[in-house]
């Protein structure tokens, strides 16, 4: 028995020795010239990462044998299992290959290569989930959003300064929009796995009080989509009317309770199409993963709405009209700051409109659009009788056009300025009937507001006890007047065909400019993996 005890103790000592020797070899490996050379070679195209390692004396982030390195690598591999949850290109990070290389690395050269590989994939993943997979302008030149990309050094320094759990948990957008969209994505994937919503739809207009098989088809379609409790009624009763109205509200349709072509078209969208919209919305949410401002304006183009938020609460909203879906008239997407309000504005007609629309008409009739003044290079008004319009073409026409302040001015009585290179702003309009339409895309790019005065009152509230009187005083002058905002307000022109409303419910809208279709196609090319999406195309709908 004593002999066995001696053998056991010797074995234990030898085991501890080999563990110590192995650790010593590992330490020697990651401190060796070979490790550094291998690491630098593999990161040769990433000067920022090399600079970070040089500043930190080449201390490994992942392949060290200390507890912190093990935790970092363990959490990273765990995080890569969630890529499909966030609709990221899973194969881009190749977690299985990474893990195999990590486990097999033994020599200094191998450890250097693995360290570089993990760092590269970590940076790519972190950027993708935080600020998006795609470069917006590369998909559509009218998506001119400035993405708040973080530097390589910022990612690595932050990662080492907090726990891996804290770091990865805070990467993706923390907004209610993003979390609810993830829930909707999961719901739609389950629906698709169970066969989707495939169902026959009615072929004729249906109204409350109607009876028959067509009503049954409508009823069953709304039951499948969760808008109506299961029942066997053949009558277009109050319950069905309320379900239709709720569906219409959540899809940007007039909630009249009458089921017609537009309603049937939206009901007919497949779960795969809705899932595609949600995936695009997740990517768009990553593009706007920054502080929108405690007090900010959201203009959602497909929703034809302008909303003012304060500390997360909706305090004002109005309908709007946006750019026509043709070249050079679609409203772009970007963020800026509303700095001032102009009452009784002069409309300086954009040069493109002057040359392409008004000049040909004035060549036929010099008095066409006679409410517009002709202005020369010295900003002096020139009588039309002095000008032969047929002497000029688009290249040589030297005059500008402007409309003086009035109630019939194209800009109405007020415009809201956030100076930008696209000459886009919010403004009033004399064309009020357009706000009664469902699809309101009629402008040359600027955003017309249904309730511009009320919007002005809300913007002025923080700086005056009587914002209405302050604003009306400026209007009453009849002259162009600038009213500055003491607290400028951030404004974000966004494009969401899938979004969460103020009640926390997912809404869907039509892809009027076809931008989501383009983004979806680009995401698929980038490697988004979703079995339910194979062969699916997100089409422009307007």
N, C-alpha and C positions, 0 to 999 in steps of 0.2 A: 504494500500500500504506500509506503514511504517513497519507493521508486517511482510510482505513478504520480505522486505529488510533485516530485522533483521534475519529472518530464513535463508535467502541466505548467509549472512555473517557468521552465526554460522555454517552452513553446510560447507562453504569454509574452515573455521578454522579447523573443525573436519576432513575434507578431507586431509588438509595439515598435521594434526597431525598423521593421520593413515599412510600417505606416509613416514613421518619422523620415525614413529615407525617401519614400515616395513623395512626401510633402516637400522635403528638401529639394528633390529633383524638380518638382513643379515650380517651387519658388525660384530655383535657379533658372528654369526655362523661361519664365516670364520676366526675368531680370537680365536675360542674356542679349547679346548683340543680335543673335539669330532671330529672337522673338521680335525685336524692334524693327529689324530689316524686313521681316515678313509682314509685319503690321503696316509699315510705311509703304511697302510695295503694293499691298492690297488696297490701301486708301489713297493711292497716288492721284486719283481724280477728285479727291475731296480735301482741298487745302484747309478748310475750316476744321475738319475732324483731326487732321494731322497737327494743326496748331493747338488744339485742345489737349491731345496726348503729350505733345512736347511741353506744354505748360504744367502738366501733371506728372512729369517725369516718367511717362509711359506706363503708369500704373494701370493694370487691366480693370475693365469694368465688369467683364463677364467670366473670364477664365481663371481668375485668382481662386485660391483655395480657402479664402476667408469666408466667414458667414455672410457678409454683405454681398459678395459676388454671387454666392449660391442663391440668395434671395432674389437678386435682380434677374438672373437667368431663369429661375423657376417662375417668377411672376410674368416674365416676358413670354415664355412658352405657353403659359396659361392664358395670357391675353390673346395670343394668336388663335386660340380656339374660338374666339368670339367674332372673327372677321365676317363670317356670313351673317351674323346677327345684325351687324351694322351696314350690311350691303357693301362690303369692301372686296377687292379682287384677291380672294384667298390664295390663289396659286402664286401671286406676286411675291408673297412672303415665304412660301414653301416651308412651313413649320416642321414637317417631317424630316426634310433634308437638313434643315438647320440643326435639329435635335440630334440627328445621327452624326453629323460632323462634330458637334459639340462633345458628344460622348466618346467619339473615337480619337480625338486629338490627344497626342501624347508628347511629341517632340516640340521643341521651341518654335520651329517653323510652322508646324500644324496649329499650335496654340495661337500664334500671331495671325494666321489666316482666319481662324475661327473668330478671334476677337474682332477683326476687321469686318467679317461677314455679319456678325451679330449687330455690330454698331451700325452698319449700313442699312440693314433691314429694320432695326429699331427706329432709325431716323426717318426712313420711308414710311413705315407704319404710323409713327407718331404724327407726321405731317398729313398723311392721308385721312386719318380719323379726326384730326383737329381742324384742318383747313381745306380738306377736299382732295379728291383724286385727280380732278381735271383742272386745267387752267381755263377759266370762264371765257375769256376773249378768244381762245383758240377754237371754241365751239361755235360762238356767235359773236361777231364784232360789236353787237349792240349790248352785250353783257359786259359793261365796263366797270365792273366792281373791283375795288382794290382789296385784295385779300391780305389779312394781317399775318403774313408768314413769319414764323419764328426762325431765328438763326440756329445753326448746328450747335454752336457753343451754348446758346440758351437752353436748348433741349437737354444737352448732356449735363450742364451744370445743375439745372433744376432736378434732373433725375437723380443725381448724386446727393442732393441736399434734402430730399424727402424720402419717405418710404416708398418702395415700388408700388404698393397698393394705392397710396395717395396720388402718386403721379399718374398711373394709368386710369384711375377713377375720374380724374379731372381733365383728361384729354379731350374727350368728345364734347360737343355742345351740351351745356347744362340746362338748356331752355325747356320749357314745357312743350314747345312745339316738337323738339327732337324726341323727347321721351314718349310722347303720345304717338308720334309717327312710327316709332319702333314697335309700340304695342299694336298699331294698325297693321304694320307689316306682318307681324306674327299671326294676327287674326286672319289676314287674307291668305297667307300661306297654308293655314289649316283648312280654310274653305276650298282652296285649290286642290289640296290633297284629297279632299272628300268629293271631288267632281265639279266644283265650281257652282255657278248660278244658272247654268244652262236651262232655259225655260222659254216656252213660246210666248210671244207678246201680242197684245191686241193690234188690230189693223185699222181701227176706226176711233174717232174722237169719242171720249167717254165723259159723261157728266154725272154729278150726284142725281140719284133717282133712276138711272139706267139699270136694266136687269138683263142677265143672260150670260152666255159662255165667254164673251169678251171681257165682262166684268170679272169673271172667275180667273181668267188669265192674268189680269192686272192684280187681282187680290193675291194670287199665288206668287207672283213675281215679287211683290212687296213683302210677303211673309218670308220668302227665302232670304231677302236682303235685310231682314230684321226691323222693318218699319211697321209691321202689323202682327198682332198675335194670331195664332192659327185659328181658323174658323171655316165654316162651310157655306157662308152667305153668298148668294148670287146677285145681291142687290148692292148698288153703289150707295151705301149708307153713310152715316156720319163718321163712323170709325174709318172707313176706307178714304173718305174725303180728307180727314185729318192726317192720315198716313201719306196721302199724295201731297198734301201741302207741306208736311215736314220734309218729305223727299225733295220737293221743289226748292225749299229754303236752303237745304244743305247742298244743292247743286246749282245755285245761282239762277234759278228760274222764278218767274212770277208765281207766288203762292196762291193761285186762284182756285186750286182744287179741281181743275179741269185737266184731264189727262189727254194730251195731244201729241203731235209728232216730236216736239222738243223734249217732253217728259219721257216718251217712249225711247227716244234716242239715248238719253242718259241712263234710263233703267237698263237698256240693252248693253251698256258697257260691261265687259267681262271682269271677273275678279283679277285676271292677269293684267288687264289694262290699268285697273286701279292700283295694283301692286307696283306696276311700272311708274305710275305717277308718284307714289309714296317714295320709291327708291330715288327718284329724281329730287323730290322735296328734301330728303335726307342729305343729299349732296349739296343742294342749295343752302340748307341750314348750316352746313359746315363752312360754306363760303362767307356766311354772315356771323361767324362765331366770334363776336366781339361785343363790347358794351354798346348797346343801341342808344343809351342815354336815359337818365331817369325820367326825362320829359322828351318824347320823341314822336315823330309822325311816320306812319307806315302807309305807303301807297301800294296796294296790291293790284297790279295791272289786270290780271284775268278776273279778279273779283270786282273790278270797277268801283273800288272804294278807297276812301282816304280816312284814316283813323288817327286820333291823337291819344297817346297814352301818357300816364303819369304814375310813376312808381308801380308799374305793372298793371294799373287799372285803366280801362277804356273810359275816357271822359268826353270824347266827341267823335262822331263819325258822320260822313256824308257820302252820297253817291258821286261818281265822277265820270268824265268822258276822257278817253285816252287816244293815242295816236292810231290812225288808220293802219290796218295790216298790209301796207305796201312799202316798197323801198323808200328810204329817207323820211318816212312819216311815222314809223313805229317808235313808241316811247322807249328809250334806253333804260337800263337798270344801273343804278349807282346810288351812292350815299353822299349827302352834303349837309349843309347847315343853313336854315332859314335865318337870314340876318335882318331883313327889313321888309316892310309892307309898302307898296306904292298905291295910293288912291288916285282915282281919276287918271289912269295911265294912258300914255300915248302908245299906240301900237305901231312900232317900227317893223314894217313888213319884212320878214326874212328874205334875203336876196334870192334864194332858190324859188320862193313862191312868186316874187316879183317877175323873175325872168321866165319861169316855166308856165305860170298860170295867167298872170295879169298882162304881161307884155303882149302876147298874141291877141288877147281880147282888145287891148287898147289900139293895136295896129288896125283892127277892123273898125273899132269905134273909139275915137279919142276921148269920149266922155264915159266910157265904161268904168264902173266903180268910181264914180265921181266924188264919193265920200272920202277918197284917198288923196292926200296931197302929194305933189311931185316935189322932191327935194334934191338940190344939186350938191356938188362936192363941198360947198361952203355952208351946207345945212340951211340954205335959203330956199324958200318956197318959190317954185317956178310955175307960172300959169300954163296950163296945158296947151293953150292956143299958140304958145311960143315953140312948141315941140312937134316935129314930124316923127312920129313913132316908127314909121316904116323905114326910116334911115338907119335904124339900129337892129342889131340882133342880140342874142344872149351874151356874146363876147364883148360887144361895144356899148351896150346901154349904160349911160353914166349916172343915171338917177336912182334914187331910192324912193320908196313910197311910205307914207305914214298916215295913220288915222288919229285925228285929234281926240282928246277926252270927250266922252259923251255917253249917254245911256245905251246907245247903239254900237259903241265901240266893241270890236271883236273880243277885247279883253274884259269887257264889262266895266265895273267901277273899281276893281281892286285886283292887284296881283301880288303874289307872295314870292319873294326873291331869295334864291340860294345860288348866287352867281356861279356859273359853270360853263365849260367850253361847248356844251351841247345846246345852249340857249333854251333850256327847259325850265319851266316854272309852273306854279299853280296859279289859276286865275278864275275870275268870274266870267260869265258869258251871257249874251242876250238870247242864246238859243236854248231856252229852258225845256221845251218839249222833248229834247233828246234824252233827258234824265228818266223818262218814263219807259224807255226801251230796255230790254234785257241785255243785249250786246251793245255796248256804248263805246265804239271805236271809230271816231269821226274827226279827230283833230289832226294837226300836222306834227304832233309829238308832245305838245304841252298838255297839262292836265287841267281840265275845266271842272270846277266844283259846283255842286248844286246849292250848297249853303255857304257861300264865301264870307258873308258878313258875320255869321255865327262863328265861323272858323277864326276870323280876325279877333272877335271878342275873346275867344279862349286863349289865343296867343298873347293877347295884351293883358290878361288877368294878373300875371305876376308883377306888373309894373304900374298898375293904376287901380284905384278903388272903383272906378266907373269906366270900364273898358268900352262899353257901348257908346257913351258920350264922347270919349276920346276919339274913337274911330269915326263917328258921325260928324264930329267937328272937322276932321280932315276931309271927309266927303263933301261937306257943305261948301268948302272953298271953291269947288268947281275946277280947281287947278291941280295939276300933278303935284302930289305931296308925298314925301318920304317919311314914314314912321318907323324908327329903328326899334328893334327888340333889345331891351337891356340884357335879356337872357336868351341868346340865340338858341334855336331848337333844331336838333338833328332831324333830318328827313331821309327816309330810306325808300327808294323806289324798287320794289321787289316783284317777283313773278312766281306765284305759288298756285299750281293747279290742285294741290292737295295741301290743306292747312288746317290748323286747329282753331276753332272759333273761341269766343270769350266764355262759352259754357264748357269748354274742354272737349268739344265734339269735332270729329274729322269732317271737313267739307271738301267737295270736289268742284273744280271749275274747268271750263273748256280751254284748250291750248290754242288760243287765238292767233298767236304769232308763230306757232310751230317750234318754239324754242325748247320745250320739254322733250319733244320728239328727237331733236338733234342731240340734246344732252343724254337722253336714254341710249341712243345708238352709240354715242361716244363711250358711255360707261360699259356697255356690253363689249366694245372693242378693247377697253382697258382691262377686261377680265372679270367683270362681275359674274359670279357664279350663282345661278338660281335655276334649278330644273324646270320650275313652273314658267320660266320666261323664255325658254328655248323656242325660237321661231316666232316670238311675239314682236309686234311693232307698235310703237306708240305713235298714232297718227295725229296730225294737226286737226284740231276741231274748233270751228269758230262759227 
